[in-house]
Amino acid sequence: MADMTEVSKNDFEELQFLREISLTLAHSADTQVFFNNLKNIFEKYLSVNNFQIFIKDESTNVLRDFVKNWITVGKNQQQELAENIFHRLKNVHDKGFIINNTLIRYTTKKELPLSNLKEKHNLLYFPIFNERNIIGVIEIDFNGIEKDVISERFLTALRIAISQINTAIVNKILNQKLLTQIKFQKVMKSIAKLIENQFELDYILPIIGELIDGFVSEHLIYIFVKDENNKYKLFWPLDCQDSAILSLLPKITNKKTFVISKDGKTGLFALKNDDKITGVIAASSNIDRLSKTDIDYLLQLSLQASVTTQRANSYAQVLKYATLDALTGLNNRRQFEVRLKQEVANALRNKKPLCCIMLDIDYFKHVNDTWGHSAGDCVLKSVAKIVSHELREYDIASRYGGEEFCILLPDTKINEAAFVAQRLRKAVEKSDINISQEGLAGEVLNVTISVGVSEFDETFSEPQRLHQSADVALYEAKRRGRNRVVVYDSALE
């Protein structure tokens, strides 16, 4: 009767063990939660000291932590696992495991003596298979066992649990690959769509760098462009002290459009325009090798970046002779300069006053850095819309560059222009700018502007002096604390 009770107790524990494993596999979508729950179950039923899952990266031939896949296993442990565990388990498929360096097959008919498992710590290794290929191992460090044998029933329960875990791990790996592919397609699409609103490389290339840097998160991304002397110049980010990158730059040629360092940790990928090298996207790490998949992705991203920058250059040439800014719909800088000459000439000829307003969005860089350039574009369009709404039909508003706007007010005296400037400043200050359409649900921004105002003076030597004076006043408004209007005075210079 006592034996029957003991058997029932063991049966209950094994069923509970399998039940908790099944529940964890069914409800732990997050990889970290999945791993933590498994570890807790093994600690509960097997007095486990340590529980680890290692996955082999086939493209770089290194073992990585299953949860924190940017962490690789130490070199000595890599060698031991690869040469000993992987080699010995590769042919057992799901029919065995290693315990304290002894290969145990589930098909063993008789009970297994565990007199050698009474050490303080014992190691088990279970293979992880995808189809019939071993792709990783589960390592369990557990306390010494008091019993003399492991029963067939215990092995059966363990085998079922490991088989279920194996399937869940493979599914998570495949799901992660699918998510990576989806993310890659989004990055490709984002790079392709950049030219919908902007055609200036000063704007486009940093965003390309940010997009690729976010995708290839294990490596730092740099963008170099060729200057007028055909020399590579760092364009994004601000600094690069990576000697591996700098030494590889000369090796990029029209015939060799990408190069990988000998240690595999650094890669350079050419940006091209009409079959000429115009720049380089570099990826570098002190830890991780670039996998074959990483290289394939970077090749495709650099190709898309090349297409985008080439089209931007082409469109920029066309728009060079256009009159409107593509993002805001206001006059562009070139058209502003044309209209400035016309309005100054009209003011002189008709003896009429002419004023200029220069305004700049305060802390605009913070908007881009915090919410991204798409949110920045949304802010620019919103401010442009406010400007257009607050002006008269014959006033001339232009996007002068970046976050700076320039407005010409014909037949307007300085006190009237200052009043208009204050009206603009207040309208922007009280406006809620909804950037939720940029993917930031519920995000509403409030921005302010600094404004400089000037009036044309017949003593000005050239028309440009009008907006240059307004710019001096704008600088003073920023110096005084921003979100204010300053009228130009010669004492400011």
HELIX and SHEET records of a PDB file:
HELIX    1   1 ALA A    2  HIS A   27  1                                  26    
HELIX    2   2 THR A   31  LEU A   46  1                                  16    
HELIX    3   3 LYS A   75  GLU A   80  1                                   6    
HELIX    4   4 LEU A   81  PHE A   86  3                                   6    
HELIX    5   5 HIS A   87  LEU A   89  1                                   3    
HELIX    6   6 SER A  115  LEU A  117  5                                   3    
HELIX    7   7 GLU A  152  LYS A  193  1                                  42    
HELIX    8   8 LEU A  194  GLU A  196  5                                   3    
HELIX    9   9 LEU A  201  PHE A  215  1                                  15    
HELIX   10  10 SER A  243  LEU A  248  1                                   6    
HELIX   11  11 LEU A  249  LYS A  251  5                                   3    
HELIX   12  12 LYS A  292  LEU A  319  1                                  28    
HELIX   13  13 ARG A  333  ASN A  350  1                                  18    
HELIX   14  14 PHE A  364  TRP A  371  1                                   8    
HELIX   15  15 HIS A  373  GLU A  390  1                                  18    
HELIX   16  16 ILE A  414  GLU A  429  1                                  16    
HELIX   17  17 SER A  436  GLU A  438  5                                   3    
HELIX   18  18 GLN A  464  ARG A  479  1                                  16    
HELIX   19  19 SER A  490  LEU A  492  5                                   3    
SHEET    1   A 6 VAL A  62  ASP A  65  0                                        
SHEET    2   A 6 VAL A  48  ASP A  57 -1                                        
SHEET    3   A 6 ASN A 133  PHE A 142 -1                                        
SHEET    4   A 6 ASN A 122  ASN A 130 -1                                        
SHEET    5   A 6 GLY A  96  ILE A  99 -1                                        
SHEET    6   A 6 THR A 102  ARG A 105 -1                                        
SHEET    1   B 2 LEU A 112  PRO A 113  0                                        
SHEET    2   B 2 VAL A 149  ILE A 150 -1                                        
SHEET    1   C 5 TYR A 232  TRP A 236  0                                        
SHEET    2   C 5 LEU A 220  LYS A 226 -1                                        
SHEET    3   C 5 LYS A 276  SER A 284 -1                                        
SHEET    4   C 5 THR A 266  ASN A 273 -1                                        
SHEET    5   C 5 PHE A 258  ILE A 260 -1                                        
SHEET    1   D 5 ILE A 396  GLY A 401  0                                        
SHEET    2   D 5 GLU A 404  PRO A 410 -1                                        
SHEET    3   D 5 LEU A 354  ILE A 361 -1                                        
SHEET    4   D 5 ILE A 449  GLU A 455 -1                                        
SHEET    5   D 5 VAL A 485  VAL A 487  1                                        
SHEET    1   E 2 ILE A 433  ASN A 434  0                                        
SHEET    2   E 2 VAL A 444  LEU A 445 -1                                        
END                                                                             
